[in-house]
Amino acid sequence: MVTPYDWQEGIGNRAQYVETRLAQGLPVVAVSLQEGILMATLRKNTGKLFEIYDRIGFGAIGLQSDIESIRVAAVDFAHREGYSRSEEDVTGHRVVTALTAPLKRAFGEIGSSPFVIRGIFAEVGDTPGDDNYYRFEYDGDFSPQTTFGVVAGTNEIHHALVASLNEKMPVGTPEAVAKQLVLLIKDALEGGSTPLADLVPEAVLIERAEGRENRFRTITTTA
């Protein structure tokens, strides 16, 4: 029989396991611009930034299979909501809330594998002040963020990126901001175990313009 102590110890071990796996994750940063929301990251091979629905983007770190599972679940939920209700009912908050239950269940069931993932949903609004960011964890917890959103493998890197953005937000065209964000991420990773020369920049813009069916635009950066 599993006692409360056994369960609590098991949860602690699972959290430690996931945190260890996430520690090597390459950060994802998203910021609000007049043109829309700019999301940027570094990657080794497979892309890490995805469109979920018209106004919603998604970026994450962790196991690629777990990232793909969450991406597919988010897309499925968003399209069901859009079909059964309306496109206006598909919001970042509703999407991240829908994922809370399966993430919590997977993390709490000691006999199954937890999701190794930490991610963010970015929802573009009519103005930069209307943009929304939702950072979520492998255990199902999530928190709204304003102005910008950051996910990183360690608290140290996360706090370094947040401090840099609070001190000075990047400005300029989406291409210029993407380059600044990539350099910011590289600075935060400097001295780590991942060779920066092996990493590829990746950036996308979720456009704010009205009437566009496809707001998701790839931004080229050579930073």
For each residue, the residues with C-beta under 8 A, 3 or more apart:
1:
2: 6 7 10 110
3: 6 7
4: 7 8
5: 8 9
6: 2 3 9 10
7: 2 3 4 10 11 110
8: 4 5 11 12
9: 5 6 12 13
10: 2 6 7 13 14 110
11: 7 8 14 15 107 108 110
12: 8 9 15 16
13: 9 10 16 17
14: 10 11 17 18 107 110 114
15: 11 12 18 19 139
16: 12 13 19 20
17: 13 14 20 21 114
18: 14 15 21 22 114 115 116 138
19: 15 16 22 23
20: 16 17 23
21: 17 18 24 62 63 116
22: 18 19 25 61 62 116 117 118 138 153 154
23: 19 20 153 154
24: 21 153 193 194
25: 22 61 62 118 151 152 153
26: 41 42 43 44 48 61 153 185 189 194 199
27: 41 42 61 150 151 152 153 157 158 161 185 188 189
28: 39 40 41 48 49 59 60 61 119 120 150 151 152
29: 39 40 41 148 149 150 161 165 181 184 185
30: 37 38 39 40 57 59 120 122 133 148 149 150
31: 37 38 147 148 165 169 170 177 181
32: 37 128 131 147 148
33: 36 37 38 128 174 177 205
34: 128 208
35: 38 174 205 207 208 209
36: 33 124 174 205 206 207 208 209 215
37: 30 31 32 33 57 122 123 124 131 205 206 208
38: 30 31 33 35 174 177 178 181 203 204 205 219
39: 28 29 30 49 57 59 122 203 204 205 206
40: 28 29 30 177 178 181 182 185 201 202 203 219 221
41: 26 27 28 29 48 49 59 185 201 202 203
42: 26 27 182 185 186 189 196 199 200 201 202
43: 26 46 47 48 199 200 202
44: 26 198 199 200
45: 200
46: 43 64
47: 43 50 202
48: 26 28 41 43 59 60 61 67 202
49: 28 39 41 57 58 59 202 203 204
50: 47 57 58 59 71
51: 56 57 58 204 206 215 216
52: 56 57 58 71 74 75 78 95 121
53: 56 75 78 79 82 90 95
54: 87 90 213 215
55: 90 123 124 125 206 215
56: 51 52 53 78 90 91 92 95 121 122 123 124 206
57: 30 37 39 49 50 51 52 121 122 123 124 204 206 216
58: 49 50 51 52 70 71 74 119 120 121 122
59: 28 30 39 41 48 49 50 119 120 122 151
60: 28 48 67 70 71 117 118 119 120 151
61: 22 25 26 27 28 48 67 117 118 119 151 152 153
62: 21 22 25 66 67 115 116 117 118 119 138
63: 21 66 67 115 116 117
64: 46 67 68
65: 68 69
66: 62 63 69 70 115 116 117
67: 48 60 61 62 63 64 70 71 117 119
68: 64 65 71 72
69: 65 66 72 73 115
70: 58 60 66 67 73 74 99 103 115 117 119
71: 50 52 58 60 67 68 74 75
72: 68 69 75 76
73: 69 70 76 77 98 99 102
74: 52 58 70 71 77 78 95 98 99 121
75: 52 53 71 72 78 79
76: 72 73 79 80
77: 73 74 80 81 94 95 98 99
78: 52 53 56 74 75 81 82 90 95
79: 53 75 76 82 83
80: 76 77 83 84
81: 77 78 84 85 89 90 94
82: 53 78 79 85 86 87 89 90
83: 79 80
84: 80 81
85: 81 82 89 90
86: 82 89
87: 54 82 90
88:
89: 81 82 85 86 94
90: 53 54 55 56 78 81 82 85 87 94 95
91: 56 94 95 123 132
92: 56 95 96 121 122 123 132 133 134
93: 96 97 132 134 144
94: 77 81 89 90 91 97 98
95: 52 53 56 74 77 78 90 91 92 98 99 121 134
96: 92 93 99 100 121 134 136 142
97: 93 94 100 142
98: 73 74 77 94 95 101
99: 70 73 74 77 95 96 102 103 136 140
100: 96 97 103 104 136 140 141 142
101: 98 104 105 140
102: 73 99 105 106 140
103: 70 99 100 106 107 115 136 137 138 139 140
104: 100 101 107 108 139 140
105: 101 102 108 109 140
106: 102 103 109 112 113 114 115
107: 11 14 103 104 114 115 138 139 140
108: 11 104 105 139
109: 105 106 112
110: 2 7 10 11 14
111:
112: 106 109
113: 106
114: 14 17 18 106 107 138 139
115: 18 62 63 66 69 70 103 106 107 138
116: 18 21 22 62 63 66 138
117: 22 60 61 62 63 66 67 70 138
118: 22 25 60 61 62 135 136 137 138 151 153
119: 28 58 59 60 61 62 67 70 135 136 151
120: 28 30 58 59 60 133 134 135 136 145 149 150 151
121: 52 56 57 58 74 92 95 96 133 134 136
122: 30 37 39 56 57 58 59 92 131 132 133 149 206
123: 37 55 56 57 91 92 131 132 133 134
124: 36 37 55 56 57 131 206 207 208 215
125: 55 128 129 130 131 132 208
126: 130 208
127: 130 131 208
128: 32 33 34 125 131
129: 125
130: 125 126 127
131: 32 37 122 123 124 125 127 128 146 147
132: 91 92 93 122 123 125 144 146
133: 30 92 120 121 122 123 144 145 146 148 149
134: 92 93 95 96 120 121 123 142 143 144 145 149
135: 118 119 120 142 143 145 149 150 151
136: 96 99 100 103 118 119 120 121 140 141 142
137: 103 118 140 141 142
138: 18 22 62 103 107 114 115 116 117 118
139: 15 103 104 107 108 114
140: 99 100 101 102 103 104 105 107 136 137
141: 100 136 137
142: 96 97 100 134 135 136 137
143: 134 135
144: 93 132 133 134
145: 120 133 134 135 148 149 150
146: 131 132 133
147: 31 32 131 169
148: 29 30 31 32 133 145 165 169
149: 29 30 120 122 133 134 135 145
150: 27 28 29 30 120 135 145 158 161 162 165
151: 25 27 28 59 60 61 118 119 120 135 158
152: 25 27 28 61 155 157 158 161 188
153: 22 23 24 25 26 27 61 118 157
154: 22 23 157 158
155: 152 158 159
156: 159 160
157: 27 152 153 154 160 161 188 189
158: 27 150 151 152 154 155 161 162
159: 155 156 162 163
160: 156 157 163 164 188
161: 27 29 150 152 157 158 164 165 184 185 188
162: 150 158 159 165 166
163: 159 160 166 167
164: 160 161 167 168 184 187 188
165: 29 31 148 150 161 162 168 169 184
166: 162 163
167: 163 164
168: 164 165
169: 31 147 148 165
170: 31 176 177 180 181 184
171: 176 177
172: 175 176 177 180
173: 176 177
174: 33 35 36 38 177 178 203 205 219
175: 172 178 179 219 220 221
176: 170 171 172 173 179 180
177: 31 33 38 40 170 171 172 173 174 180 181
178: 38 40 174 175 181 182 201 203 219 221 223
179: 175 176 182 183 221 222 223
180: 170 172 176 177 183 184 223
181: 29 31 38 40 170 177 178 184 185 203
182: 40 42 178 179 185 186 201 203 221 223
183: 179 180 186 187 223
184: 29 161 164 165 170 180 181 187 188
185: 26 27 29 40 41 42 161 181 182 188 189
186: 42 182 183 189 190 196 199 223
187: 164 183 184 190
188: 27 152 157 160 161 164 184 185
189: 26 27 42 157 185 186 192 194 196
190: 186 187 196
191:
192: 189
193: 24
194: 24 26 189 198 199
195: 198 199
196: 42 186 189 190 199
197:
198: 44 194 195
199: 26 42 43 44 186 194 195 196
200: 42 43 44 45
201: 40 41 42 178 182 221 222 223
202: 40 41 42 43 47 48 49
203: 38 39 40 41 49 174 178 181 182 218 219 220 221
204: 38 39 49 51 57 216 217 218 219
205: 33 35 36 37 38 39 174 216 217 219
206: 36 37 39 51 55 56 57 122 124 215 216
207: 35 36 124 212 215 216 217
208: 34 35 36 37 124 125 126 127 215
209: 35 36 212 215
210:
211:
212: 207 209 215
213: 54
214: 217
215: 36 51 54 55 124 206 207 208 209 212
216: 51 57 204 205 206 207
217: 204 205 207 214
218: 203 204
219: 38 40 174 175 178 203 204 205
220: 175 203
221: 40 175 178 179 182 201 203
222: 179 201
223: 178 179 180 182 183 186 201
